């Protein structure tokens, strides 16, 4: 089983990397981009077939290590 975790900064948290990308896009001639938020994607290969147990395990991974829940939010999808 494979899980994909999407991690983004929470709304209202300053995103300097996103702002740098927005600025660079404008410099390259891509007008009209008014905001960029940058995040990360983590793919996990998981043993077993119990989706409920896997979801519980991946949530625990996000809470303990993969995401800084003070400033980041995450979503999980199974692929």
mmCIF file of the N, C-alpha and C atoms, coordinates in Angstrom:
data_MODEL
# 
_entry.id   MODEL 
# 
loop_
_atom_site.group_PDB 
_atom_site.id 
_atom_site.type_symbol 
_atom_site.label_atom_id 
_atom_site.label_alt_id 
_atom_site.label_comp_id 
_atom_site.label_asym_id 
_atom_site.label_entity_id 
_atom_site.label_seq_id 
_atom_site.pdbx_PDB_ins_code 
_atom_site.Cartn_x 
_atom_site.Cartn_y 
_atom_site.Cartn_z 
_atom_site.occupancy 
_atom_site.B_iso_or_equiv 
_atom_site.pdbx_formal_charge 
_atom_site.auth_seq_id 
_atom_site.auth_comp_id 
_atom_site.auth_asym_id 
_atom_site.auth_atom_id 
_atom_site.pdbx_PDB_model_num 
ATOM 1   N N  . UNK A 1 1  ? 0.863  -1.173 0.000   1.00 0.00 ? 1  UNK A N  1 
ATOM 2   C CA . UNK A 1 1  ? 0.000  0.000  0.000   1.00 0.00 ? 1  UNK A CA 1 
ATOM 3   C C  . UNK A 1 1  ? 0.905  1.230  0.000   1.00 0.00 ? 1  UNK A C  1 
ATOM 4   N N  . UNK A 1 2  ? 0.448  2.261  -0.673  1.00 0.00 ? 2  UNK A N  1 
ATOM 5   C CA . UNK A 1 2  ? 1.231  3.489  -0.774  1.00 0.00 ? 2  UNK A CA 1 
ATOM 6   C C  . UNK A 1 2  ? 0.384  4.653  -0.268  1.00 0.00 ? 2  UNK A C  1 
ATOM 7   N N  . UNK A 1 3  ? 0.989  5.507  0.531   1.00 0.00 ? 3  UNK A N  1 
ATOM 8   C CA . UNK A 1 3  ? 0.315  6.712  1.023   1.00 0.00 ? 3  UNK A CA 1 
ATOM 9   C C  . UNK A 1 3  ? 1.093  7.931  0.558   1.00 0.00 ? 3  UNK A C  1 
ATOM 10  N N  . UNK A 1 4  ? 0.360  8.974  0.216   1.00 0.00 ? 4  UNK A N  1 
ATOM 11  C CA . UNK A 1 4  ? 0.969  10.244 -0.178  1.00 0.00 ? 4  UNK A CA 1 
ATOM 12  C C  . UNK A 1 4  ? 0.497  11.298 0.813   1.00 0.00 ? 4  UNK A C  1 
ATOM 13  N N  . UNK A 1 5  ? 1.450  11.997 1.430   1.00 0.00 ? 5  UNK A N  1 
ATOM 14  C CA . UNK A 1 5  ? 1.152  13.039 2.403   1.00 0.00 ? 5  UNK A CA 1 
ATOM 15  C C  . UNK A 1 5  ? 1.494  14.385 1.781   1.00 0.00 ? 5  UNK A C  1 
ATOM 16  N N  . UNK A 1 6  ? 0.510  15.286 1.750   1.00 0.00 ? 6  UNK A N  1 
ATOM 17  C CA . UNK A 1 6  ? 0.696  16.650 1.259   1.00 0.00 ? 6  UNK A CA 1 
ATOM 18  C C  . UNK A 1 6  ? 0.794  17.564 2.480   1.00 0.00 ? 6  UNK A C  1 
ATOM 19  N N  . UNK A 1 7  ? 1.866  18.335 2.563   1.00 0.00 ? 7  UNK A N  1 
ATOM 20  C CA . UNK A 1 7  ? 2.092  19.221 3.708   1.00 0.00 ? 7  UNK A CA 1 
ATOM 21  C C  . UNK A 1 7  ? 2.228  20.651 3.189   1.00 0.00 ? 7  UNK A C  1 
ATOM 22  N N  . UNK A 1 8  ? 1.432  21.546 3.770   1.00 0.00 ? 8  UNK A N  1 
ATOM 23  C CA . UNK A 1 8  ? 1.451  22.963 3.390   1.00 0.00 ? 8  UNK A CA 1 
ATOM 24  C C  . UNK A 1 8  ? 1.458  23.810 4.658   1.00 0.00 ? 8  UNK A C  1 
ATOM 25  N N  . UNK A 1 9  ? 1.988  25.018 4.540   1.00 0.00 ? 9  UNK A N  1 
ATOM 26  C CA . UNK A 1 9  ? 1.889  25.955 5.643   1.00 0.00 ? 9  UNK A CA 1 
ATOM 27  C C  . UNK A 1 9  ? 0.426  26.330 5.859   1.00 0.00 ? 9  UNK A C  1 
ATOM 28  N N  . UNK A 1 10 ? 0.049  26.529 7.095   1.00 0.00 ? 10 UNK A N  1 
ATOM 29  C CA . UNK A 1 10 ? -1.318 26.954 7.390   1.00 0.00 ? 10 UNK A CA 1 
ATOM 30  C C  . UNK A 1 10 ? -1.552 28.355 6.831   1.00 0.00 ? 10 UNK A C  1 
ATOM 31  N N  . UNK A 1 11 ? -2.827 28.652 6.562   1.00 0.00 ? 11 UNK A N  1 
ATOM 32  C CA . UNK A 1 11 ? -3.184 29.992 6.107   1.00 0.00 ? 11 UNK A CA 1 
ATOM 33  C C  . UNK A 1 11 ? -2.740 31.014 7.150   1.00 0.00 ? 11 UNK A C  1 
ATOM 34  N N  . UNK A 1 12 ? -2.196 32.112 6.686   1.00 0.00 ? 12 UNK A N  1 
ATOM 35  C CA . UNK A 1 12 ? -1.744 33.166 7.589   1.00 0.00 ? 12 UNK A CA 1 
ATOM 36  C C  . UNK A 1 12 ? -0.287 33.040 8.010   1.00 0.00 ? 12 UNK A C  1 
ATOM 37  N N  . UNK A 1 13 ? 0.350  31.904 7.729   1.00 0.00 ? 13 UNK A N  1 
ATOM 38  C CA . UNK A 1 13 ? 1.768  31.730 8.057   1.00 0.00 ? 13 UNK A CA 1 
ATOM 39  C C  . UNK A 1 13 ? 2.590  32.228 6.870   1.00 0.00 ? 13 UNK A C  1 
ATOM 40  N N  . UNK A 1 14 ? 3.539  33.107 7.133   1.00 0.00 ? 14 UNK A N  1 
ATOM 41  C CA . UNK A 1 14 ? 4.398  33.668 6.093   1.00 0.00 ? 14 UNK A CA 1 
ATOM 42  C C  . UNK A 1 14 ? 5.137  32.559 5.348   1.00 0.00 ? 14 UNK A C  1 
ATOM 43  N N  . UNK A 1 15 ? 5.146  32.632 4.021   1.00 0.00 ? 15 UNK A N  1 
ATOM 44  C CA . UNK A 1 15 ? 5.807  31.641 3.179   1.00 0.00 ? 15 UNK A CA 1 
ATOM 45  C C  . UNK A 1 15 ? 6.885  32.327 2.336   1.00 0.00 ? 15 UNK A C  1 
ATOM 46  N N  . UNK A 1 16 ? 8.084  32.525 2.882   1.00 0.00 ? 16 UNK A N  1 
ATOM 47  C CA . UNK A 1 16 ? 9.124  33.235 2.139   1.00 0.00 ? 16 UNK A CA 1 
ATOM 48  C C  . UNK A 1 16 ? 9.552  32.511 0.861   1.00 0.00 ? 16 UNK A C  1 
ATOM 49  N N  . UNK A 1 17 ? 9.555  31.175 0.858   1.00 0.00 ? 17 UNK A N  1 
ATOM 50  C CA . UNK A 1 17 ? 9.911  30.449 -0.360  1.00 0.00 ? 17 UNK A CA 1 
ATOM 51  C C  . UNK A 1 17 ? 8.859  30.672 -1.443  1.00 0.00 ? 17 UNK A C  1 
ATOM 52  N N  . UNK A 1 18 ? 7.606  30.631 -1.067  1.00 0.00 ? 18 UNK A N  1 
ATOM 53  C CA . UNK A 1 18 ? 6.536  30.887 -2.020  1.00 0.00 ? 18 UNK A CA 1 
ATOM 54  C C  . UNK A 1 18 ? 6.631  32.294 -2.592  1.00 0.00 ? 18 UNK A C  1 
ATOM 55  N N  . UNK A 1 19 ? 6.930  33.257 -1.730  1.00 0.00 ? 19 UNK A N  1 
ATOM 56  C CA . UNK A 1 19 ? 7.065  34.645 -2.187  1.00 0.00 ? 19 UNK A CA 1 
ATOM 57  C C  . UNK A 1 19 ? 8.249  34.793 -3.137  1.00 0.00 ? 19 UNK A C  1 
ATOM 58  N N  . UNK A 1 20 ? 9.357  34.088 -2.876  1.00 0.00 ? 20 UNK A N  1 
ATOM 59  C CA . UNK A 1 20 ? 10.516 34.132 -3.774  1.00 0.00 ? 20 UNK A CA 1 
ATOM 60  C C  . UNK A 1 20 ? 10.161 33.545 -5.148  1.00 0.00 ? 20 UNK A C  1 
ATOM 61  N N  . UNK A 1 21 ? 9.392  32.465 -5.154  1.00 0.00 ? 21 UNK A N  1 
ATOM 62  C CA . UNK A 1 21 ? 8.969  31.866 -6.418  1.00 0.00 ? 21 UNK A CA 1 
ATOM 63  C C  . UNK A 1 21 ? 8.043  32.822 -7.165  1.00 0.00 ? 21 UNK A C  1 
ATOM 64  N N  . UNK A 1 22 ? 7.097  33.450 -6.460  1.00 0.00 ? 22 UNK A N  1 
ATOM 65  C CA . UNK A 1 22 ? 6.188  34.408 -7.091  1.00 0.00 ? 22 UNK A CA 1 
ATOM 66  C C  . UNK A 1 22 ? 6.970  35.537 -7.742  1.00 0.00 ? 22 UNK A C  1 
ATOM 67  N N  . UNK A 1 23 ? 7.947  36.059 -7.021  1.00 0.00 ? 23 UNK A N  1 
ATOM 68  C CA . UNK A 1 23 ? 8.770  37.150 -7.543  1.00 0.00 ? 23 UNK A CA 1 
ATOM 69  C C  . UNK A 1 23 ? 9.546  36.681 -8.778  1.00 0.00 ? 23 UNK A C  1 
ATOM 70  N N  . UNK A 1 24 ? 10.149 35.498 -8.702  1.00 0.00 ? 24 UNK A N  1 
ATOM 71  C CA . UNK A 1 24 ? 10.931 34.975 -9.824  1.00 0.00 ? 24 UNK A CA 1 
ATOM 72  C C  . UNK A 1 24 ? 10.055 34.760 -11.061 1.00 0.00 ? 24 UNK A C  1 
ATOM 73  N N  . UNK A 1 25 ? 8.834  34.297 -10.862 1.00 0.00 ? 25 UNK A N  1 
ATOM 74  C CA . UNK A 1 25 ? 7.929  34.113 -11.995 1.00 0.00 ? 25 UNK A CA 1 
ATOM 75  C C  . UNK A 1 25 ? 7.653  35.446 -12.690 1.00 0.00 ? 25 UNK A C  1 
ATOM 76  N N  . UNK A 1 26 ? 7.440  36.491 -11.902 1.00 0.00 ? 26 UNK A N  1 
ATOM 77  C CA . UNK A 1 26 ? 7.235  37.816 -12.478 1.00 0.00 ? 26 UNK A CA 1 
ATOM 78  C C  . UNK A 1 26 ? 8.450  38.287 -13.249 1.00 0.00 ? 26 UNK A C  1 
ATOM 79  N N  . UNK A 1 27 ? 9.627  38.042 -12.696 1.00 0.00 ? 27 UNK A N  1 
ATOM 80  C CA . UNK A 1 27 ? 10.874 38.421 -13.358 1.00 0.00 ? 27 UNK A CA 1 
ATOM 81  C C  . UNK A 1 27 ? 11.036 37.694 -14.698 1.00 0.00 ? 27 UNK A C  1 
ATOM 82  N N  . UNK A 1 28 ? 10.531 36.478 -14.779 1.00 0.00 ? 28 UNK A N  1 
ATOM 83  C CA . UNK A 1 28 ? 10.624 35.692 -16.009 1.00 0.00 ? 28 UNK A CA 1 
ATOM 84  C C  . UNK A 1 28 ? 9.510  36.008 -17.006 1.00 0.00 ? 28 UNK A C  1 
ATOM 85  N N  . UNK A 1 29 ? 8.654  36.975 -16.652 1.00 0.00 ? 29 UNK A N  1 
ATOM 86  C CA . UNK A 1 29 ? 7.623  37.396 -17.580 1.00 0.00 ? 29 UNK A CA 1 
ATOM 87  C C  . UNK A 1 29 ? 6.262  36.752 -17.372 1.00 0.00 ? 29 UNK A C  1 
ATOM 88  N N  . UNK A 1 30 ? 6.114  35.960 -16.339 1.00 0.00 ? 30 UNK A N  1 
ATOM 89  C CA . UNK A 1 30 ? 4.821  35.336 -16.042 1.00 0.00 ? 30 UNK A CA 1 
ATOM 90  C C  . UNK A 1 30 ? 4.016  36.287 -15.168 1.00 0.00 ? 30 UNK A C  1 
ATOM 91  N N  . UNK A 1 31 ? 3.250  37.133 -15.827 1.00 0.00 ? 31 UNK A N  1 
ATOM 92  C CA . UNK A 1 31 ? 2.478  38.154 -15.120 1.00 0.00 ? 31 UNK A CA 1 
ATOM 93  C C  . UNK A 1 31 ? 1.183  37.563 -14.575 1.00 0.00 ? 31 UNK A C  1 
ATOM 94  N N  . UNK A 1 32 ? 0.640  38.203 -13.564 1.00 0.00 ? 32 UNK A N  1 
ATOM 95  C CA . UNK A 1 32 ? -0.664 37.817 -13.046 1.00 0.00 ? 32 UNK A CA 1 
ATOM 96  C C  . UNK A 1 32 ? -0.638 36.798 -11.925 1.00 0.00 ? 32 UNK A C  1 
ATOM 97  N N  . UNK A 1 33 ? 0.538  36.331 -11.529 1.00 0.00 ? 33 UNK A N  1 
ATOM 98  C CA . UNK A 1 33 ? 0.618  35.407 -10.393 1.00 0.00 ? 33 UNK A CA 1 
ATOM 99  C C  . UNK A 1 33 ? 0.647  36.259 -9.135  1.00 0.00 ? 33 UNK A C  1 
ATOM 100 N N  . UNK A 1 34 ? -0.429 36.210 -8.359  1.00 0.00 ? 34 UNK A N  1 
ATOM 101 C CA . UNK A 1 34 ? -0.533 37.081 -7.190  1.00 0.00 ? 34 UNK A CA 1 
ATOM 102 C C  . UNK A 1 34 ? -0.152 36.398 -5.888  1.00 0.00 ? 34 UNK A C  1 
ATOM 103 N N  . UNK A 1 35 ? 0.021  35.098 -5.917  1.00 0.00 ? 35 UNK A N  1 
ATOM 104 C CA . UNK A 1 35 ? 0.414  34.403 -4.701  1.00 0.00 ? 35 UNK A CA 1 
ATOM 105 C C  . UNK A 1 35 ? 0.906  32.999 -5.005  1.00 0.00 ? 35 UNK A C  1 
ATOM 106 N N  . UNK A 1 36 ? 1.881  32.550 -4.247  1.00 0.00 ? 36 UNK A N  1 
ATOM 107 C CA . UNK A 1 36 ? 2.418  31.192 -4.368  1.00 0.00 ? 36 UNK A CA 1 
ATOM 108 C C  . UNK A 1 36 ? 2.601  30.644 -2.962  1.00 0.00 ? 36 UNK A C  1 
ATOM 109 N N  . UNK A 1 37 ? 2.143  29.434 -2.727  1.00 0.00 ? 37 UNK A N  1 
ATOM 110 C CA . UNK A 1 37 ? 2.395  28.719 -1.478  1.00 0.00 ? 37 UNK A CA 1 
ATOM 111 C C  . UNK A 1 37 ? 3.178  27.472 -1.841  1.00 0.00 ? 37 UNK A C  1 
ATOM 112 N N  . UNK A 1 38 ? 4.268  27.250 -1.158  1.00 0.00 ? 38 UNK A N  1 
ATOM 113 C CA . UNK A 1 38 ? 5.102  26.089 -1.445  1.00 0.00 ? 38 UNK A CA 1 
ATOM 114 C C  . UNK A 1 38 ? 4.935  25.073 -0.326  1.00 0.00 ? 38 UNK A C  1 
ATOM 115 N N  . UNK A 1 39 ? 4.879  23.818 -0.695  1.00 0.00 ? 39 UNK A N  1 
ATOM 116 C CA . UNK A 1 39 ? 4.733  22.754 0.293   1.00 0.00 ? 39 UNK A CA 1 
ATOM 117 C C  . UNK A 1 39 ? 5.637  21.591 -0.045  1.00 0.00 ? 39 UNK A C  1 
ATOM 118 N N  . UNK A 1 40 ? 5.304  20.441 0.517   1.00 0.00 ? 40 UNK A N  1 
ATOM 119 C CA . UNK A 1 40 ? 6.080  19.238 0.221   1.00 0.00 ? 40 UNK A CA 1 
ATOM 120 C C  . UNK A 1 40 ? 5.139  18.045 0.134   1.00 0.00 ? 40 UNK A C  1 
ATOM 121 N N  . UNK A 1 41 ? 5.590  17.040 -0.597  1.00 0.00 ? 41 UNK A N  1 
ATOM 122 C CA . UNK A 1 41 ? 4.855  15.796 -0.752  1.00 0.00 ? 41 UNK A CA 1 
ATOM 123 C C  . UNK A 1 41 ? 5.782  14.667 -0.330  1.00 0.00 ? 41 UNK A C  1 
ATOM 124 N N  . UNK A 1 42 ? 5.266  13.768 0.497   1.00 0.00 ? 42 UNK A N  1 
ATOM 125 C CA . UNK A 1 42 ? 6.031  12.615 0.964   1.00 0.00 ? 42 UNK A CA 1 
ATOM 126 C C  . UNK A 1 42 ? 5.250  11.360 0.592   1.00 0.00 ? 42 UNK A C  1 
ATOM 127 N N  . UNK A 1 43 ? 5.882  10.432 -0.121  1.00 0.00 ? 43 UNK A N  1 
ATOM 128 C CA . UNK A 1 43 ? 5.253  9.162  -0.443  1.00 0.00 ? 43 UNK A CA 1 
ATOM 129 C C  . UNK A 1 43 ? 5.829  8.070  0.448   1.00 0.00 ? 43 UNK A C  1 
ATOM 130 N N  . UNK A 1 44 ? 4.940  7.290  1.009   1.00 0.00 ? 44 UNK A N  1 
ATOM 131 C CA . UNK A 1 44 ? 5.325  6.212  1.907   1.00 0.00 ? 44 UNK A CA 1 
ATOM 132 C C  . UNK A 1 44 ? 4.869  4.881  1.339   1.00 0.00 ? 44 UNK A C  1 
ATOM 133 N N  . UNK A 1 45 ? 5.762  3.903  1.278   1.00 0.00 ? 45 UNK A N  1 
ATOM 134 C CA . UNK A 1 45 ? 5.393  2.530  0.940   1.00 0.00 ? 45 UNK A CA 1 
ATOM 135 C C  . UNK A 1 45 ? 5.149  1.806  2.256   1.00 0.00 ? 45 UNK A C  1 
ATOM 136 N N  . UNK A 1 46 ? 3.961  1.278  2.414   1.00 0.00 ? 46 UNK A N  1 
ATOM 137 C CA . UNK A 1 46 ? 3.561  0.664  3.679   1.00 0.00 ? 46 UNK A CA 1 
ATOM 138 C C  . UNK A 1 46 ? 3.297  -0.830 3.489   1.00 0.00 ? 46 UNK A C  1 
ATOM 139 N N  . UNK A 1 47 ? 3.743  -1.630 4.448   1.00 0.00 ? 47 UNK A N  1 
ATOM 140 C CA . UNK A 1 47 ? 3.439  -3.065 4.442   1.00 0.00 ? 47 UNK A CA 1 
ATOM 141 C C  . UNK A 1 47 ? 2.022  -3.253 4.968   1.00 0.00 ? 47 UNK A C  1 
ATOM 142 N N  . UNK A 1 48 ? 1.374  -4.285 4.515   1.00 0.00 ? 48 UNK A N  1 
ATOM 143 C CA . UNK A 1 48 ? 0.039  -4.601 5.007   1.00 0.00 ? 48 UNK A CA 1 
ATOM 144 C C  . UNK A 1 48 ? -1.049 -4.073 4.098   1.00 0.00 ? 48 UNK A C  1 
ATOM 145 N N  . UNK A 1 49 ? -2.267 -4.531 4.351   1.00 0.00 ? 49 UNK A N  1 
ATOM 146 C CA . UNK A 1 49 ? -3.406 -4.185 3.511   1.00 0.00 ? 49 UNK A CA 1 
ATOM 147 C C  . UNK A 1 49 ? -4.543 -3.532 4.289   1.00 0.00 ? 49 UNK A C  1 
ATOM 148 N N  . UNK A 1 50 ? -4.399 -3.378 5.593   1.00 0.00 ? 50 UNK A N  1 
ATOM 149 C CA . UNK A 1 50 ? -5.461 -2.794 6.423   1.00 0.00 ? 50 UNK A CA 1 
ATOM 150 C C  . UNK A 1 50 ? -5.398 -1.277 6.317   1.00 0.00 ? 50 UNK A C  1 
ATOM 151 N N  . UNK A 1 51 ? -6.317 -0.706 5.526   1.00 0.00 ? 51 UNK A N  1 
ATOM 152 C CA . UNK A 1 51 ? -6.288 0.731  5.272   1.00 0.00 ? 51 UNK A CA 1 
ATOM 153 C C  . UNK A 1 51 ? -6.534 1.535  6.541   1.00 0.00 ? 51 UNK A C  1 
ATOM 154 N N  . UNK A 1 52 ? -7.420 1.083  7.392   1.00 0.00 ? 52 UNK A N  1 
ATOM 155 C CA . UNK A 1 52 ? -7.722 1.805  8.626   1.00 0.00 ? 52 UNK A CA 1 
ATOM 156 C C  . UNK A 1 52 ? -6.495 1.885  9.529   1.00 0.00 ? 52 UNK A C  1 
ATOM 157 N N  . UNK A 1 53 ? -5.797 0.763  9.679   1.00 0.00 ? 53 UNK A N  1 
ATOM 158 C CA . UNK A 1 53 ? -4.577 0.746  10.495  1.00 0.00 ? 53 UNK A CA 1 
ATOM 159 C C  . UNK A 1 53 ? -3.501 1.618  9.861   1.00 0.00 ? 53 UNK A C  1 
ATOM 160 N N  . UNK A 1 54 ? -3.390 1.573  8.534   1.00 0.00 ? 54 UNK A N  1 
ATOM 161 C CA . UNK A 1 54 ? -2.397 2.383  7.828   1.00 0.00 ? 54 UNK A CA 1 
ATOM 162 C C  . UNK A 1 54 ? -2.694 3.866  8.010   1.00 0.00 ? 54 UNK A C  1 
ATOM 163 N N  . UNK A 1 55 ? -3.974 4.237  7.938   1.00 0.00 ? 55 UNK A N  1 
ATOM 164 C CA . UNK A 1 55 ? -4.338 5.643  8.111   1.00 0.00 ? 55 UNK A CA 1 
ATOM 165 C C  . UNK A 1 55 ? -3.983 6.131  9.516   1.00 0.00 ? 55 UNK A C  1 
ATOM 166 N N  . UNK A 1 56 ? -4.259 5.309  10.508  1.00 0.00 ? 56 UNK A N  1 
ATOM 167 C CA . UNK A 1 56 ? -3.900 5.663  11.888  1.00 0.00 ? 56 UNK A CA 1 
ATOM 168 C C  . UNK A 1 56 ? -2.397 5.825  12.032  1.00 0.00 ? 56 UNK A C  1 
ATOM 169 N N  . UNK A 1 57 ? -1.649 4.914  11.415  1.00 0.00 ? 57 UNK A N  1 
ATOM 170 C CA . UNK A 1 57 ? -0.190 4.956  11.505  1.00 0.00 ? 57 UNK A CA 1 
ATOM 171 C C  . UNK A 1 57 ? 0.371  6.193  10.806  1.00 0.00 ? 57 UNK A C  1 
ATOM 172 N N  . UNK A 1 58 ? -0.124 6.509  9.617   1.00 0.00 ? 58 UNK A N  1 
ATOM 173 C CA . UNK A 1 58 ? 0.390  7.661  8.869   1.00 0.00 ? 58 UNK A CA 1 
ATOM 174 C C  . UNK A 1 58 ? 0.037  8.961  9.592   1.00 0.00 ? 58 UNK A C  1 
ATOM 175 N N  . UNK A 1 59 ? -1.160 9.050  10.172  1.00 0.00 ? 59 UNK A N  1 
ATOM 176 C CA . UNK A 1 59 ? -1.510 10.237 10.961  1.00 0.00 ? 59 UNK A CA 1 
ATOM 177 C C  . UNK A 1 59 ? -0.531 10.419 12.116  1.00 0.00 ? 59 UNK A C  1 
ATOM 178 N N  . UNK A 1 60 ? -0.185 9.324  12.791  1.00 0.00 ? 60 UNK A N  1 
ATOM 179 C CA . UNK A 1 60 ? 0.779  9.405  13.894  1.00 0.00 ? 60 UNK A CA 1 
ATOM 180 C C  . UNK A 1 60 ? 2.145  9.865  13.383  1.00 0.00 ? 60 UNK A C  1 
ATOM 181 N N  . UNK A 1 61 ? 2.556  9.382  12.210  1.00 0.00 ? 61 UNK A N  1 
ATOM 182 C CA . UNK A 1 61 ? 3.827  9.814  11.620  1.00 0.00 ? 61 UNK A CA 1 
ATOM 183 C C  . UNK A 1 61 ? 3.819  11.316 11.352  1.00 0.00 ? 61 UNK A C  1 
ATOM 184 N N  . UNK A 1 62 ? 2.691  11.804 10.831  1.00 0.00 ? 62 UNK A N  1 
ATOM 185 C CA . UNK A 1 62 ? 2.575  13.234 10.536  1.00 0.00 ? 62 UNK A CA 1 
ATOM 186 C C  . UNK A 1 62 ? 2.627  14.067 11.808  1.00 0.00 ? 62 UNK A C  1 
ATOM 187 N N  . UNK A 1 63 ? 1.927  13.627 12.831  1.00 0.00 ? 63 UNK A N  1 
ATOM 188 C CA . UNK A 1 63 ? 1.867  14.366 14.087  1.00 0.00 ? 63 UNK A CA 1 
ATOM 189 C C  . UNK A 1 63 ? 3.206  14.378 14.817  1.00 0.00 ? 63 UNK A C  1 
ATOM 190 N N  . UNK A 1 64 ? 3.965  13.286 14.703  1.00 0.00 ? 64 UNK A N  1 
ATOM 191 C CA . UNK A 1 64 ? 5.207  13.161 15.466  1.00 0.00 ? 64 UNK A CA 1 
ATOM 192 C C  . UNK A 1 64 ? 6.452  13.607 14.715  1.00 0.00 ? 64 UNK A C  1 
ATOM 193 N N  . UNK A 1 65 ? 6.442  13.532 13.369  1.00 0.00 ? 65 UNK A N  1 
ATOM 194 C CA . UNK A 1 65 ? 7.687  13.798 12.645  1.00 0.00 ? 65 UNK A CA 1 
ATOM 195 C C  . UNK A 1 65 ? 7.511  14.559 11.332  1.00 0.00 ? 65 UNK A C  1 
ATOM 196 N N  . UNK A 1 66 ? 6.614  14.121 10.487  1.00 0.00 ? 66 UNK A N  1 
ATOM 197 C CA . UNK A 1 66 ? 6.579  14.628 9.116   1.00 0.00 ? 66 UNK A CA 1 
ATOM 198 C C  . UNK A 1 66 ? 6.093  16.061 8.994   1.00 0.00 ? 66 UNK A C  1 
ATOM 199 N N  . UNK A 1 67 ? 5.225  16.491 9.884   1.00 0.00 ? 67 UNK A N  1 
ATOM 200 C CA . UNK A 1 67 ? 4.634  17.823 9.810   1.00 0.00 ? 67 UNK A CA 1 
ATOM 201 C C  . UNK A 1 67 ? 4.841  18.571 11.119  1.00 0.00 ? 67 UNK A C  1 
ATOM 202 N N  . UNK A 1 68 ? 5.115  19.861 11.016  1.00 0.00 ? 68 UNK A N  1 
ATOM 203 C CA . UNK A 1 68 ? 5.143  20.722 12.196  1.00 0.00 ? 68 UNK A CA 1 
ATOM 204 C C  . UNK A 1 68 ? 3.728  21.267 12.354  1.00 0.00 ? 68 UNK A C  1 
ATOM 205 N N  . UNK A 1 69 ? 2.930  20.621 13.174  1.00 0.00 ? 69 UNK A N  1 
ATOM 206 C CA . UNK A 1 69 ? 1.499  20.927 13.240  1.00 0.00 ? 69 UNK A CA 1 
ATOM 207 C C  . UNK A 1 69 ? 1.194  22.309 13.820  1.00 0.00 ? 69 UNK A C  1 
ATOM 208 N N  . UNK A 1 70 ? 2.183  22.990 14.346  1.00 0.00 ? 70 UNK A N  1 
ATOM 209 C CA . UNK A 1 70 ? 1.971  24.356 14.828  1.00 0.00 ? 70 UNK A CA 1 
ATOM 210 C C  . UNK A 1 70 ? 1.767  25.293 13.630  1.00 0.00 ? 70 UNK A C  1 
ATOM 211 N N  . UNK A 1 71 ? 2.541  25.080 12.562  1.00 0.00 ? 71 UNK A N  1 
ATOM 212 C CA . UNK A 1 71 ? 2.478  25.988 11.419  1.00 0.00 ? 71 UNK A CA 1 
ATOM 213 C C  . UNK A 1 71 ? 2.069  25.305 10.114  1.00 0.00 ? 71 UNK A C  1 
ATOM 214 N N  . UNK A 1 72 ? 1.978  23.973 10.120  1.00 0.00 ? 72 UNK A N  1 
ATOM 215 C CA . UNK A 1 72 ? 1.661  23.255 8.889   1.00 0.00 ? 72 UNK A CA 1 
ATOM 216 C C  . UNK A 1 72 ? 0.389  22.432 9.038   1.00 0.00 ? 72 UNK A C  1 
ATOM 217 N N  . UNK A 1 73 ? -0.270 22.221 7.895   1.00 0.00 ? 73 UNK A N  1 
ATOM 218 C CA . UNK A 1 73 ? -1.405 21.311 7.829   1.00 0.00 ? 73 UNK A CA 1 
ATOM 219 C C  . UNK A 1 73 ? -1.032 20.199 6.858   1.00 0.00 ? 73 UNK A C  1 
ATOM 220 N N  . UNK A 1 74 ? -1.681 19.061 6.992   1.00 0.00 ? 74 UNK A N  1 
ATOM 221 C CA . UNK A 1 74 ? -1.373 17.947 6.102   1.00 0.00 ? 74 UNK A CA 1 
ATOM 222 C C  . UNK A 1 74 ? -2.644 17.239 5.682   1.00 0.00 ? 74 UNK A C  1 
ATOM 223 N N  . UNK A 1 75 ? -2.545 16.568 4.547   1.00 0.00 ? 75 UNK A N  1 
ATOM 224 C CA . UNK A 1 75 ? -3.620 15.690 4.100   1.00 0.00 ? 75 UNK A CA 1 
ATOM 225 C C  . UNK A 1 75 ? -2.984 14.397 3.608   1.00 0.00 ? 75 UNK A C  1 
ATOM 226 N N  . UNK A 1 76 ? -3.740 13.316 3.720   1.00 0.00 ? 76 UNK A N  1 
ATOM 227 C CA . UNK A 1 76 ? -3.233 11.990 3.370   1.00 0.00 ? 76 UNK A CA 1 
ATOM 228 C C  . UNK A 1 76 ? -4.123 11.398 2.281   1.00 0.00 ? 76 UNK A C  1 
ATOM 229 N N  . UNK A 1 77 ? -3.499 10.827 1.273   1.00 0.00 ? 77 UNK A N  1 
ATOM 230 C CA . UNK A 1 77 ? -4.248 10.069 0.268   1.00 0.00 ? 77 UNK A CA 1 
ATOM 231 C C  . UNK A 1 77 ? -3.573 8.727  0.075   1.00 0.00 ? 77 UNK A C  1 
ATOM 232 N N  . UNK A 1 78 ? -4.373 7.721  -0.167  1.00 0.00 ? 78 UNK A N  1 
ATOM 233 C CA . UNK A 1 78 ? -3.830 6.392  -0.434  1.00 0.00 ? 78 UNK A CA 1 
ATOM 234 C C  . UNK A 1 78 ? -3.918 6.132  -1.934  1.00 0.00 ? 78 UNK A C  1 
ATOM 235 N N  . UNK A 1 79 ? -2.800 5.702  -2.496  1.00 0.00 ? 79 UNK A N  1 
ATOM 236 C CA . UNK A 1 79 ? -2.727 5.509  -3.949  1.00 0.00 ? 79 UNK A CA 1 
ATOM 237 C C  . UNK A 1 79 ? -2.335 4.084  -4.280  1.00 0.00 ? 79 UNK A C  1 
# 
